[in-house]
Amino acid sequence: MNKKGFTLVELLGVILILALVAVIGSASISGVTKMIKKSMWQSEIEIIENGAIRYGEDNLYRLRQDGTDKCAFMNEEPSESLHCLEVTVEYLLTRNYIVTDDRDEDGNKVIINNETGKRVNDDKVYVWVENNNVYAHYEES
């Protein structure tokens, strides 16, 4: 008698192998997804800081007149020529130093941290001029 087909043990073996491949594949995909989200967020931080630098360059007089002598995030003592302003991401968005197409439910410009899913419009950005160069630092709240 010639039977064609698979036994139950053979089918279970194939299903087990496919399940293992699926588990390994999904684990590596989730790792890649996390790395992509982190990389995208780092790029977004660079965009925020570059917008803050443009703001600082356009407002050098404010930095030199209104700026404090120390940025809150700096631990070391600043040099004599350091002047620092604290602005929010929202401030930079409303003045078009940061460009985004993302909007909230009210139609306002918004930047979302894609790692955490939180809105960062209220986060602070420190802008300072030191030795005639403008720098910026995004401070996550």
C-alpha positions as CSV (number, residue, x, y, z in Angstrom):
1,M,0.0,0.0,0.0
2,N,1.5,3.3,-1.1
3,K,0.3,6.3,0.9
4,K,1.1,9.7,-0.2
5,G,1.0,12.5,2.4
6,F,2.5,13.6,5.6
7,T,2.3,12.2,9.1
8,L,1.1,14.2,12.0
9,V,4.6,14.3,13.4
10,E,6.0,15.7,10.2
11,L,3.3,18.4,10.0
12,L,4.0,19.4,13.7
13,G,7.7,19.6,13.0
14,V,7.2,21.9,10.0
15,I,4.8,24.1,12.1
16,L,7.3,24.3,14.9
17,I,10.1,25.3,12.5
18,L,7.9,28.0,10.9
19,A,7.0,29.3,14.4
20,L,10.6,29.6,15.4
21,V,11.5,31.5,12.2
22,A,8.5,33.8,12.8
23,V,9.6,34.5,16.4
24,I,13.2,35.3,15.4
25,G,12.1,37.4,12.5
26,S,9.7,39.5,14.6
27,A,12.3,40.1,17.3
28,S,14.8,41.4,14.8
29,I,12.2,43.5,13.1
30,S,11.2,45.1,16.4
31,G,14.9,45.9,17.1
32,V,15.3,47.5,13.7
33,T,12.1,49.5,14.3
34,K,13.4,50.8,17.6
35,M,16.7,51.8,15.9
36,I,14.8,53.6,13.1
37,K,12.7,55.5,15.6
38,K,15.7,56.5,17.6
39,S,17.5,57.7,14.5
40,M,14.5,59.6,13.3
41,W,14.2,61.3,16.7
42,Q,17.9,62.3,16.6
43,S,17.3,63.9,13.2
44,E,14.3,65.8,14.6
45,I,16.5,67.1,17.5
46,E,19.0,68.3,14.9
47,I,16.2,70.1,13.0
48,I,15.1,71.7,16.3
49,E,18.6,72.8,17.2
50,N,19.4,74.1,13.7
51,G,16.2,76.2,13.9
52,A,17.3,77.5,17.3
53,I,20.7,78.5,15.8
54,R,19.0,80.4,13.0
55,Y,16.8,82.1,15.6
56,G,20.0,83.0,17.5
57,E,21.7,84.3,14.4
58,D,18.7,86.5,13.6
59,N,18.5,87.8,17.2
60,L,22.2,88.3,18.2
61,Y,21.3,91.6,19.8
62,R,18.8,89.8,22.1
63,L,21.4,87.2,23.0
64,R,23.9,89.8,23.9
65,Q,21.5,92.1,25.7
66,D,18.9,89.8,27.3
67,G,20.9,86.6,27.6
68,T,21.9,85.3,31.0
69,D,25.5,84.4,31.7
70,K,24.8,80.7,32.1
71,C,22.5,78.2,30.3
72,A,20.6,76.0,32.8
73,F,21.9,72.7,31.3
74,M,25.5,73.7,31.6
75,N,27.3,72.4,34.7
76,E,30.6,74.2,34.2
77,E,31.2,77.9,34.7
78,P,30.7,79.8,31.4
79,S,33.3,81.9,29.7
80,E,33.1,85.7,29.8
81,S,31.6,85.9,26.3
82,L,28.7,83.5,26.9
83,H,25.1,84.8,26.6
84,C,22.2,82.4,26.7
85,L,18.5,82.5,26.0
86,E,15.9,79.9,26.7
87,V,13.1,79.4,24.1
88,T,10.5,76.7,23.6
89,V,10.0,74.5,20.6
90,E,6.6,76.1,20.3
91,Y,8.2,79.6,20.1
92,L,10.5,78.4,17.2
93,L,7.5,76.7,15.5
94,T,5.3,79.8,15.5
95,R,8.1,82.0,14.2
96,N,8.9,79.5,11.4
97,Y,12.4,78.6,12.5
98,I,11.2,75.0,12.5
99,V,9.1,73.8,9.6
100,T,6.7,70.9,10.1
101,D,3.7,69.5,8.3
102,D,2.4,67.8,11.5
103,R,-0.6,69.3,13.1
104,D,-2.6,68.6,16.3
105,E,-6.4,68.2,16.4
106,D,-6.8,72.0,16.6
107,G,-4.6,72.6,13.5
108,N,-1.6,73.9,15.4
109,K,2.0,72.9,14.4
110,V,3.3,70.2,16.5
111,I,6.4,68.1,16.9
112,I,6.0,64.5,18.3
113,N,8.8,62.5,19.8
114,N,8.2,59.3,17.8
115,E,10.1,57.2,20.4
116,T,7.7,58.1,23.2
117,G,4.7,59.5,21.2
118,K,4.7,62.6,23.3
119,R,4.4,66.2,22.1
120,V,7.5,68.3,22.6
121,N,6.3,71.8,21.9
122,D,6.8,72.8,25.5
123,D,10.3,71.5,25.7
124,K,13.2,74.0,26.1
125,V,15.9,74.9,23.7
126,Y,18.9,76.8,25.0
127,V,20.5,79.2,22.5
128,W,23.8,80.9,23.2
129,V,26.5,82.9,21.6
130,E,30.1,82.2,22.5
131,N,33.1,83.7,20.7
132,N,30.7,85.1,18.0
133,N,29.4,81.6,17.2
134,V,25.7,80.6,17.9
135,Y,25.0,77.2,19.5
136,A,21.8,75.5,20.6
137,H,20.9,72.6,22.9
138,Y,17.6,70.9,23.0
139,E,16.6,69.9,26.5
140,E,14.0,67.1,26.7
141,S,11.6,67.6,29.6
